[in-house]
């Protein structure tokens, strides 16, 4: 009988898929697919919280600690809810593609769980649990709680695979609780060097660095599920998370003028080439781009897999995200990919991908970690 694995990662309801989180969906797909190819039966635990539950979670959980952060979280949740409502009709096609991709490629648990569920019943349904990847251990994430630390599972069944803490420090008010949660993990890994150092310095925990799940699949495997978008001209792909500032918009115009090609924006409400892109089309847009202008870790990661040149944009309030992209680029010996540097040195737009030994070693080590943890 196949060993049954439950994945604890950030999931979305069918209504929420309009949020269009390509990186989240594709890392979940990658981990699920890799494990299935190793012979395991795999479910992603359908754990989610409603708009109301997110707000009550902010109020009732003491790890949401700072007044400013509390206010920012409420505003972000409200804006996201408003965004879903406003664009519901306009982006129905894209939403349906997200939902279809999930239905066809990511097996959710039969039951749906939330903050009020009796999660201990999950322990009777699965032989092992994996928490990660994505920012499931970010203490500022509004949905963060004990679920992502697998408190409900028995000893020996709790594995973390490439979770991201995403911050430089754990808030003092939750440090003790955070230590308790992570100490329960039987096989501890982390995605970023900064997270490894933080856990070591603060708690003495030894966490192994592993690659993001998207790297568990190779270029051929990603190409097989990609769908080409009908664009009869050269283009570079724009994949910007967060607010597009005046500076970012100016840089896009400069790239278009400098290289005489149009930028196709994944999140544009107007561009017919991209506004209907589901996860498969998103992969196709990266695969066929001349280069990718992004501030997203997963945008950079998938571009690396497809061996597409990357130009890194700033991200409002996201300095830590860009440092994670820098860590990734260091693995392939590709420094100086920031937009400011490329515009000053336009002949260096093309990246070379002939030195991926460090990345390949990390991928092999990561697979070995997973395989050993699941023995």
BELRARA-V852896 format. One record per backbone hydrogen bond with DSSP energy under -1.0 kcal/mol. CO is the residue of the C=O (numbers start at 1). NH is the residue of the N-H. E is the energy in kcal/mol with one decimal. If there is no record, write none. Layout:
BEGIN
co: {CO/CO}
nh: {NH/NH}
e: {E/E}
END
This chain:
BEGIN
co: {3/4/4/5/6/7/8/16/17/20/21/22/23/24/25/26/27/28/29/30/31/32/33/35/36/41/43/44/45/46/50/51/52/53/54/55/56/57/61/66/67/68/69/70/71/72/73/74/75/76/77/78/79/80/81/82/83/87/89/91/92/93/94/95/96/97/98/99/100/101/102/107/113/114/117/118/119/121/122/122/128/129/130/131/134/134/135/138/141/145/146/146/147/150/154/157/158/158/159/163/164/171/174/175/176/177/178/179/182/187/188/190/192/193/194/195/196/197/198/199/199/200/208/212/213/218/219/220/229/231/235/236/237/238/239/243/245/246/247/248/249/250/251/252/253/254/255/262/264/265/271/271/274/278/279/280/280/281/282/283/284/286/291/292/293/294/296/297/298/299/300/301/302/303/309/311/312/315/318/319/320/321/322/323/324/325/326/329/329/330/337/338/339/340/341/345/346/356/357/358/359/360/361/362/363/364/365/366/367/368/369/370/372}
nh: {41/127/128/43/130/45/132/19/20/22/25/26/27/28/29/30/31/32/33/34/35/36/37/40/39/5/7/109/47/113/54/55/56/57/58/59/60/61/64/70/71/72/73/74/75/76/77/78/79/80/81/82/83/84/85/86/87/91/92/95/96/97/98/99/100/101/102/103/104/105/106/44/48/117/119/121/122/124/125/126/6/159/8/161/136/164/138/141/144/148/149/151/150/153/157/129/186/187/131/191/137/174/178/179/180/181/182/183/185/160/208/210/196/197/198/199/200/201/202/203/205/204/190/215/216/222/223/224/231/233/290/264/293/266/295/245/249/250/251/252/253/254/255/256/257/258/259/236/238/268/274/275/277/282/283/227/284/285/286/287/288/289/237/311/239/313/300/301/302/303/304/305/306/308/292/294/339/318/322/323/324/325/326/327/328/329/330/332/334/333/312/342/343/344/345/348/349/360/361/362/363/364/365/366/367/368/369/370/371/372/373/374/375}
e: {-2.4/-2.4/-1.3/-2.6/-2.4/-2.7/-2.2/-2.6/-2.2/-1.4/-2.0/-2.6/-2.3/-1.7/-2.3/-2.4/-2.2/-2.4/-2.9/-2.6/-2.3/-2.3/-2.1/-2.0/-1.6/-3.4/-2.9/-2.0/-2.1/-3.4/-2.6/-1.6/-2.4/-2.3/-1.9/-1.7/-2.7/-2.1/-1.8/-3.0/-2.6/-2.7/-2.6/-1.9/-2.4/-2.5/-2.6/-2.5/-2.8/-2.4/-2.3/-2.6/-3.0/-2.5/-2.0/-2.7/-2.3/-2.4/-1.1/-2.5/-2.5/-1.8/-2.2/-2.5/-2.6/-2.3/-2.3/-2.6/-2.3/-2.0/-2.5/-3.0/-2.2/-1.8/-1.4/-1.3/-1.9/-1.1/-1.7/-1.2/-2.3/-2.1/-3.3/-2.7/-1.3/-2.4/-1.4/-1.6/-2.2/-1.3/-2.2/-1.0/-1.8/-1.6/-1.7/-3.0/-1.6/-1.7/-2.8/-2.1/-1.1/-1.6/-3.1/-2.2/-1.9/-2.5/-2.5/-2.3/-1.7/-2.7/-2.0/-2.2/-1.8/-2.5/-2.3/-2.3/-1.8/-3.0/-2.4/-1.7/-1.8/-1.1/-2.6/-2.1/-2.1/-2.2/-2.6/-1.8/-1.5/-1.0/-2.9/-2.8/-3.4/-2.6/-1.2/-1.1/-2.5/-2.2/-2.2/-2.1/-2.0/-2.1/-2.4/-2.4/-2.2/-2.9/-2.2/-1.9/-3.1/-1.4/-1.2/-2.3/-2.0/-2.5/-1.8/-2.1/-1.8/-2.6/-1.8/-2.8/-1.9/-1.2/-2.1/-2.9/-2.8/-2.7/-2.3/-2.7/-2.6/-1.7/-2.1/-2.0/-2.2/-3.2/-2.7/-2.3/-2.4/-2.7/-1.6/-1.6/-1.4/-1.7/-2.2/-1.9/-1.8/-2.7/-1.9/-1.0/-2.3/-1.1/-3.0/-2.2/-2.5/-1.2/-1.4/-2.3/-1.2/-2.9/-2.4/-2.0/-2.4/-2.2/-2.5/-2.3/-2.2/-2.0/-2.3/-2.3/-2.7/-2.5/-2.3/-1.6/-1.1}
END
